[in-house]
Amino acid sequence: MRGPEPGPTPQHLPGPGGHVAVRIDARTLCDWYGFHDSFARAMGFPDFYGRNMDAWIDCMTSLDAPDDGLTAVHVPPGGMLTLVLENHAALRAAAPDIDQALADCTAFVNWRRPVAGEAPVLSLCYDSRGSIQQERPDHDL
């Protein structure tokens, strides 16, 4: 059974100091087909992407190495890419195994880079409210 069709191309938001955020609707990640389809499209993985978590790790490890040809989204050396998972609660409820695999594989990407003498390059941001608002909410401090 396939999950919902992937939505519009996720936004790639450049930030200060080489920080890039890619927004993905987590509702499109609730089965493995949707997971790999959504990430291949959002990150610009190559046609030969293996559609498994070993291949995902390899692609995400190369975010700061455009010459590797494994992603179309890049950060400069020392930069960080944040995957902003909108509607994260839907993924956690529908596919906790995929949610955990995503967290584990993100951690593995960041573990293997320092082993190779490189800085961590990937972070996750969970947003269960739906689309992220552009305005900062007021908070009482």
C-alpha positions as CSV (number, residue, x, y, z in Angstrom):
1,M,0.0,0.0,0.0
2,R,1.4,3.4,-1.0
3,G,1.1,6.5,1.1
4,P,-0.1,9.9,0.0
5,E,1.5,11.2,-3.2
6,P,4.4,13.5,-2.5
7,G,3.4,17.1,-2.4
8,P,5.0,20.0,-4.1
9,T,8.8,20.2,-4.3
10,P,10.0,21.0,-0.8
11,Q,11.4,24.4,-0.1
12,H,15.2,24.8,0.1
13,L,15.9,27.6,2.5
14,P,19.4,29.0,2.6
15,G,20.4,30.3,6.0
16,P,23.3,32.1,7.6
17,G,26.8,30.5,7.7
18,G,26.1,27.8,5.2
19,H,23.0,26.5,6.9
20,V,20.3,25.1,4.5
21,A,16.8,23.9,5.5
22,V,14.8,21.5,3.4
23,R,11.1,21.2,4.3
24,I,9.5,17.8,3.7
25,D,5.9,16.9,4.5
26,A,6.4,13.8,6.7
27,R,3.0,12.4,5.6
28,T,4.7,11.4,2.4
29,L,7.2,9.3,4.3
30,C,4.8,6.8,5.9
31,D,5.8,3.9,3.7
32,W,9.2,3.0,2.1
33,Y,8.1,3.8,-1.4
34,G,7.0,7.3,-0.4
35,F,10.1,7.8,1.8
36,H,12.5,7.1,-1.0
37,D,10.5,8.9,-3.6
38,S,10.1,12.0,-1.5
39,F,13.8,12.2,-0.5
40,A,15.0,11.4,-4.1
41,R,12.9,14.3,-5.4
42,A,13.6,16.7,-2.5
43,M,17.4,16.2,-2.4
44,G,17.9,15.6,-6.1
45,F,19.4,12.1,-5.7
46,P,20.8,10.6,-8.9
47,D,18.9,8.2,-11.1
48,F,21.0,5.3,-9.8
49,Y,19.9,5.9,-6.2
50,G,19.3,2.5,-4.7
51,R,16.2,3.4,-2.7
52,N,17.4,1.8,0.5
53,M,18.8,3.3,3.7
54,D,22.4,2.4,2.9
55,A,22.1,4.5,-0.3
56,W,20.3,7.3,1.6
57,I,23.2,7.4,4.0
58,D,25.7,7.6,1.2
59,C,23.8,10.4,-0.5
60,M,23.3,12.4,2.7
61,T,27.0,12.0,3.7
62,S,27.9,13.9,0.5
63,L,25.9,17.0,1.1
64,D,29.1,19.2,1.1
65,A,30.7,17.3,-1.8
66,P,29.0,18.4,-5.0
67,D,31.6,16.6,-7.1
68,D,30.3,13.3,-5.8
69,G,27.1,13.8,-7.8
70,L,24.9,12.3,-5.1
71,T,22.6,15.2,-4.3
72,A,21.4,18.4,-6.0
73,V,21.2,20.2,-2.6
74,H,24.5,21.2,-1.1
75,V,26.0,23.0,1.8
76,P,29.5,24.5,1.9
77,P,32.2,22.7,3.9
78,G,31.4,23.1,7.5
79,G,27.7,23.9,6.6
80,M,24.6,22.1,8.0
81,L,21.5,20.9,6.3
82,T,18.4,20.7,8.4
83,L,15.5,18.4,7.3
84,V,12.4,20.1,8.6
85,L,9.8,17.4,8.8
86,E,6.4,19.1,8.7
87,N,3.5,17.0,10.1
88,H,5.9,14.8,11.9
89,A,3.3,13.4,14.3
90,A,1.7,11.7,11.3
91,L,4.9,9.8,10.5
92,R,5.5,8.9,14.1
93,A,1.9,7.5,14.4
94,A,1.7,5.7,11.0
95,A,5.2,4.4,10.6
96,P,7.3,4.5,13.8
97,D,9.8,2.1,12.2
98,I,10.5,4.6,9.4
99,D,10.6,7.5,11.8
100,Q,13.2,5.6,13.9
101,A,15.2,4.6,10.9
102,L,15.4,8.2,9.8
103,A,16.7,9.3,13.2
104,D,19.1,6.4,13.3
105,C,20.5,7.0,9.8
106,T,20.8,10.7,10.4
107,A,22.9,10.0,13.5
108,F,25.0,7.5,11.5
109,V,25.7,10.1,8.8
110,N,27.0,12.4,11.5
111,W,28.9,9.6,13.2
112,R,30.8,8.5,10.0
113,R,31.8,12.0,9.0
114,P,34.1,12.8,12.0
115,V,35.6,9.3,11.6
116,A,36.6,10.5,8.1
117,G,37.9,13.9,9.6
118,E,34.8,15.8,8.5
119,A,32.2,17.9,10.5
120,P,28.6,16.7,11.0
121,V,26.4,17.9,8.2
122,L,22.8,16.9,8.9
123,S,20.1,17.7,11.5
124,L,16.4,17.0,11.9
125,C,13.7,19.4,13.0
126,Y,10.3,17.9,13.9
127,D,7.3,20.0,13.3
128,S,4.0,18.4,14.2
129,R,1.9,21.6,13.7
130,G,1.8,21.3,9.9
131,S,3.3,23.9,7.8
132,I,5.9,26.0,9.6
133,Q,4.9,29.6,10.1
134,Q,7.3,32.3,8.8
135,E,6.6,34.5,11.8
136,R,8.0,33.8,15.2
137,P,5.3,33.3,17.9
138,D,5.3,35.6,20.9
139,H,6.4,33.9,24.1
140,D,6.2,35.1,27.6
141,L,9.7,34.8,29.1
